[in-house]
Amino acid sequence: MSLIRKTWMLDTMLPARLTQPLDSPPKFRKPLRMMTEFRINVRDGVYLSSVQPGDKAALLEHLRTRDVYETTLNIPHPYSAGDADWWINKRIEHTATRSKEVTFAIREAGGKLIGVVSADNFEPGTAHQAEIGYWLAQPYWGQGIMTDAVGAFVRYAFAELQVVRLTAHVFDFNIGSARVLEKNGFKLEGILRQHCRKDGKLIDARFYGLLKDELS
Ligand SMILES: CC(C)(COP(=O)(O)OP(=O)(O)OC[C@H]1O[C@@H](n2cnc3c(N)ncnc32)[C@H](O)[C@@H]1OP(=O)(O)O)[C@@H](O)C(=O)NCCC(=O)NCCS
């Protein structure tokens, strides 16, 4: 994994009196606050980075069909502009207030979001394990992208999030997702009967786990 830490300055307007000698002319200037962005290389032409406000259009484009909805639990359908705003704002707020990023946009070379890989509910520093989730826009399926994206995220999580165990739940019929996990070393730890309910239907879940020690 190539992990590039890009540091930049975030401007915030504060009164000049807080930052300048008292005898200087009263004017406003922009003190600087340090922010850190992670950019993780997945493969040529695909990388991970933080979610941004500009991702709204791609979310609406990719999630307008049922392709991703059918095999996930927490993505609404139909997917509205309000859903995209809510999710983007939640991720940006998380990034601004936590020490570590836990949700990444999967991006093609031009920067367009084509999917997401995350441990959305993980609070850095509070637990030794995290549950991961992921989705990829349908036009990009079947090219090995998610296998590589999950691999990059797993290496990041074990290196940066102080976890020793990662888990994932997969609908029993979602063979592609099960393969993504197995190809990254996750072990099937059990079948959780009727564990999920979606659109009124009870669905068995495959429960996968990977220990840090098992990472090859
Ligand atoms: C499931 C999903 C993540 C797979 O992503 P992907 O980039 O297409 O997967 P990959 O190309 O890396 O393929 C990984 C393996 O799964 C297999 N696979 C992928 N889709 C498959 C399918 N529909 N049926 C059977 N096998 C499939 C591939 O052949 C490959 O296995 P192999 O190397 O042994 O041949 C993607 O289809 C997706 O986002 N689906 C909707 C959301 C979702 O299900 N998220 C996961 C929730 S747990």
The ligand as an SDF file (V2000), in Angstrom:
LIG
                    3D

 48 50  0  0  0  0  0  0  0  0999 V2000
  -19.8970   -7.4410   -4.5020 C   0  0  0  0  0  0  0  0  0  0  0  0
  -18.9800   -6.4000   -5.1280 C   0  0  0  0  0  0  0  0  0  0  0  0
  -18.3710   -5.5620   -4.0440 C   0  0  0  0  0  0  0  0  0  0  0  0
  -17.8750   -7.1140   -5.9090 C   0  0  0  0  0  0  0  0  0  0  0  0
  -16.9730   -6.1450   -6.4220 O   0  0  0  0  0  0  0  0  0  0  0  0
  -16.1160   -6.4340   -7.7380 P   0  0  0  0  0  0  0  0  0  0  0  0
  -15.0910   -5.3700   -7.8850 O   0  0  0  0  0  0  0  0  0  0  0  0
  -17.0290   -6.6620   -8.8580 O   0  0  0  0  0  0  0  0  0  0  0  0
  -15.4140   -7.8020   -7.3200 O   0  0  0  0  0  0  0  0  0  0  0  0
  -14.0700   -8.3890   -7.9610 P   0  0  0  0  0  0  0  0  0  0  0  0
  -14.0310   -8.0490   -9.4050 O   0  0  0  0  0  0  0  0  0  0  0  0
  -12.9310   -7.9420   -7.0970 O   0  0  0  0  0  0  0  0  0  0  0  0
  -14.3140   -9.9450   -7.8550 O   0  0  0  0  0  0  0  0  0  0  0  0
  -13.9760  -10.6810   -6.7110 C   0  0  0  0  0  0  0  0  0  0  0  0
  -14.3600  -12.1220   -6.9330 C   0  0  0  0  0  0  0  0  0  0  0  0
  -15.7660  -12.2640   -6.8930 O   0  0  0  0  0  0  0  0  0  0  0  0
  -16.2200  -12.8670   -8.0760 C   0  0  0  0  0  0  0  0  0  0  0  0
  -17.4930  -12.2580   -8.3740 N   0  0  0  0  0  0  0  0  0  0  0  0
  -17.7420  -10.9350   -8.5080 C   0  0  0  0  0  0  0  0  0  0  0  0
  -19.0580  -10.7530   -8.7390 N   0  0  0  0  0  0  0  0  0  0  0  0
  -19.6230  -11.9830   -8.7370 C   0  0  0  0  0  0  0  0  0  0  0  0
  -20.9540  -12.4500   -8.9090 C   0  0  0  0  0  0  0  0  0  0  0  0
  -21.9730  -11.6190   -9.1100 N   0  0  0  0  0  0  0  0  0  0  0  0
  -21.1760  -13.7950   -8.8460 N   0  0  0  0  0  0  0  0  0  0  0  0
  -20.1560  -14.6360   -8.6130 C   0  0  0  0  0  0  0  0  0  0  0  0
  -18.8740  -14.2580   -8.4220 N   0  0  0  0  0  0  0  0  0  0  0  0
  -18.6250  -12.9480   -8.5010 C   0  0  0  0  0  0  0  0  0  0  0  0
  -15.1480  -12.5870   -9.1040 C   0  0  0  0  0  0  0  0  0  0  0  0
  -15.1800  -13.5250  -10.1320 O   0  0  0  0  0  0  0  0  0  0  0  0
  -13.9180  -12.6920   -8.2480 C   0  0  0  0  0  0  0  0  0  0  0  0
  -13.6160  -14.0310   -7.9210 O   0  0  0  0  0  0  0  0  0  0  0  0
  -12.4970  -14.8890   -8.6790 P   0  0  0  0  0  0  0  0  0  0  0  0
  -11.2620  -14.0450   -8.6940 O   0  0  0  0  0  0  0  0  0  0  0  0
  -12.4120  -16.1160   -7.8780 O   0  0  0  0  0  0  0  0  0  0  0  0
  -13.0360  -15.0870  -10.0740 O   0  0  0  0  0  0  0  0  0  0  0  0
  -19.7670   -5.4910   -6.1170 C   0  0  0  0  0  0  0  0  0  0  0  0
  -20.4400   -6.3300   -7.0170 O   0  0  0  0  0  0  0  0  0  0  0  0
  -20.7690   -4.5950   -5.4020 C   0  0  0  0  0  0  0  0  0  0  0  0
  -20.4190   -3.5010   -4.9780 O   0  0  0  0  0  0  0  0  0  0  0  0
  -22.0280   -5.0630   -5.3130 N   0  0  0  0  0  0  0  0  0  0  0  0
  -23.0970   -4.2610   -4.6990 C   0  0  0  0  0  0  0  0  0  0  0  0
  -22.8610   -3.8810   -3.2410 C   0  0  0  0  0  0  0  0  0  0  0  0
  -22.4200   -5.0450   -2.3820 C   0  0  0  0  0  0  0  0  0  0  0  0
  -22.8520   -6.1650   -2.5360 O   0  0  0  0  0  0  0  0  0  0  0  0
  -21.5560   -4.7220   -1.4130 N   0  0  0  0  0  0  0  0  0  0  0  0
  -21.0690   -5.6960   -0.4570 C   0  0  0  0  0  0  0  0  0  0  0  0
  -22.0370   -5.8810    0.6560 C   0  0  0  0  0  0  0  0  0  0  0  0
  -21.4810   -7.1120    1.8210 S   0  0  0  0  0  0  0  0  0  0  0  0
  1  2  1  0
  2  3  1  0
  2  4  1  0
  2 36  1  0
  4  5  1  0
  5  6  1  0
  6  7  2  0
  6  8  1  0
  6  9  1  0
  9 10  1  0
 10 11  2  0
 10 12  1  0
 10 13  1  0
 13 14  1  0
 14 15  1  0
 15 16  1  0
 15 30  1  0
 16 17  1  0
 17 18  1  0
 17 28  1  0
 18 19  1  0
 18 27  1  0
 19 20  2  0
 20 21  1  0
 21 22  1  0
 21 27  2  0
 22 23  1  0
 22 24  2  0
 24 25  1  0
 25 26  2  0
 26 27  1  0
 28 29  1  0
 28 30  1  0
 30 31  1  0
 31 32  1  0
 32 33  2  0
 32 34  1  0
 32 35  1  0
 36 37  1  0
 36 38  1  0
 38 39  2  0
 38 40  1  0
 40 41  1  0
 41 42  1  0
 42 43  1  0
 43 44  2  0
 43 45  1  0
 45 46  1  0
 46 47  1  0
 47 48  1  0
M  END
$$$$
